[in-house]
Amino acid sequence: MKLRVVVLGAGFGGLELSTILSETLADRLEITLIDKNDTFFFGYSKLDVMFGRKPADAVLIPYRLIVKPGVVFRQETVTAIDPESRRVTTRNGTYDADVLVIALGADYDTEATPGLADGGNEFYSFAGAERLREVLPGFSTGHAIIGVAGAPFKCPPAPCEAALLLHDYLAARGVREACEISVVVPFDIPVPPSPATSQALMEAFAERGITFVANRFVLGLEPALRIAVLDDMSVMPYDLFLGVPKHCAPEVVEASGLTVDGWIPVDPKTLETRFPGVYAVGDVTSVGTPKAGVFAEGAARTVAAEIVARARARGREEPPAYRGTGSCYIEFGGDRVGRVDVEFLSGSPMGTFVEPSEALAAEKQLFGSSRRARWFTP
């Protein structure tokens, strides 16, 4: 009898896991991959859409292009998860699993920040990035704030990237001198695990006249007064607000009993939850890595090794433990990209910084195209 593997979520983690299992044990597994959406996109592509560098249809990849032995993709909304029985209920039916993997990511709670929905703009959802593509051309003078509403949040360098790209966007339109740009983040430096990366970003901000507001988050907006209220009750006037909304686990995950303090705790070595045969990877967990696709991808490799060992009855051979390694590409503007390489679960995390260059911009493109080719059919 084939091992039934049900994977919830077709982001970095779900796609990499399904691909590895298909390549390795397609004839011994039944893999069901479930996602409520019909398309995938790389998180960094939202900045391309937001600043008009690419149209939306150029970055969306249809899930119908998942054609892999042993893998069935279902576009369905998950309505209940029973981790004890490993049963998943969707609006279309139920799925029983021998191994259940939860890779549903993090949701955005815009309403948790008063005034954000009415008086600001969020750029973390794809829909938000599309809306901003229409809003930004109307901003030609005044103060733009890029502010974080809470932590943890996906891709911690993204607010800094948005500030640098906004600078380029406004400069190209000839209105940069009439605008101010500020970045508000809940860290003392832009990228805490990498002082070198943070120094490079701070130098880039100084060169471009971008204000960095450290160790603060945005408590709320007062749209009528056009002010952002920070967590220390200080205020900042704004004419354009680009927000990173508070993140939370999907409601169906919260209702499952899997979470503790908002996220799913897992064994940091295996990514297994407290329920046998139930794993969680990526943004939905509290494993101790940033919420970014590359770390979900690495976690998926660890879980794949666990499942392969189980399917091959090699339980005595422990797969390598998850180390929380990943490389993040950072947009510095001017068609240059930097990179920080970090390992989070082998002591105090410390990142290695690679200076921004056009060569790294090309490497970032290869990062995306190689995964597109690996996860989807041409």
RAVEN-V811479 format. One record per pair of residues at least 6 apart in sequence whose C-alpha atoms are under 6 Angstrom apart, sorted by the first residue. I is the first residue (numbers start at 1). GAP is how many residues later the second one is. Records with the same first field share a line. If there is no record, write none. Layout:
I: GAP + GAP
This chain:
2: 26 + 27
3: 26
4: 25 + 26 + 93 + 94
5: 25 + 26 + 92 + 94 + 95
6: 25 + 26 + 91 + 94
7: 26 + 94
8: 26 + 94 + 95 + 96
9: 25 + 26 + 94 + 95
10: 25
12: 281 + 284 + 285
13: 283 + 284 + 287
14: 89
16: 281
17: 283 + 287
22: 47 + 48
26: 43 + 44
30: 40
31: 39 + 40
32: 39 + 40 + 41
33: 40
34: 39 + 40 + 41
35: 40 + 41
36: 39 + 40 + 41
38: 24 + 25
39: 21 + 22 + 23 + 24
40: 20 + 21
41: 18 + 19
46: 83
48: 6
49: 6 + 7
50: 79 + 80 + 82 + 83
51: 82
65: 311 + 312
66: 310
77: 13 + 14
78: 11 + 12
79: 10 + 11
80: 8 + 9 + 172
81: 7 + 175
86: 11
87: 8 + 9
88: 6 + 7
99: 178 + 179
100: 178
101: 177 + 178 + 179
102: 178
103: 177 + 178
105: 178 + 179
106: 142 + 143 + 177 + 178
107: 140 + 141 + 142 + 143
108: 137 + 138 + 139
109: 137 + 138
110: 135
113: 107
114: 106
115: 105 + 106 + 107
116: 105
119: 104
120: 121
121: 120 + 121 + 122
122: 6 + 120 + 121 + 122
123: 6
140: 35
141: 37 + 38
142: 37 + 97
143: 36 + 37 + 38 + 95 + 96
144: 36 + 37 + 94 + 95 + 96 + 97
145: 36 + 37 + 38 + 96
146: 37 + 96 + 97
147: 36 + 37 + 96
148: 37 + 69 + 70 + 95 + 96
149: 68 + 69 + 95 + 96 + 97
150: 96
154: 137 + 138
155: 136 + 137
161: 170
164: 169
165: 168
170: 6
181: 29
182: 28 + 29 + 30
183: 29 + 30
184: 29
185: 29 + 31 + 32
186: 29 + 30 + 31
187: 27 + 28
188: 26 + 27
189: 9
190: 8
191: 7
193: 156 + 157 + 158
194: 156 + 157
197: 156
217: 13 + 14
218: 11 + 12
219: 10 + 11 + 12
220: 9
221: 6 + 7 + 8
226: 11 + 12
227: 9 + 10 + 11
228: 7 + 8
229: 6
249: 35
258: 6
263: 21 + 22 + 23
264: 21 + 22
265: 20 + 21
266: 6 + 7
268: 19
269: 52 + 53
271: 8 + 9
272: 6 + 7
273: 6
281: 15 + 18
282: 14
283: 8
294: 32
295: 31
302: 20
305: 14
309: 6
323: 22
324: 19 + 20 + 21
325: 17 + 18
326: 15 + 16
327: 13 + 14
328: 11 + 12
329: 9 + 10
330: 7 + 8 + 9
331: 6
336: 20 + 21 + 22 + 25
337: 19 + 20 + 23 + 24
338: 16 + 17 + 18
339: 14 + 15
340: 11 + 12 + 13
341: 10 + 11
342: 9
343: 6
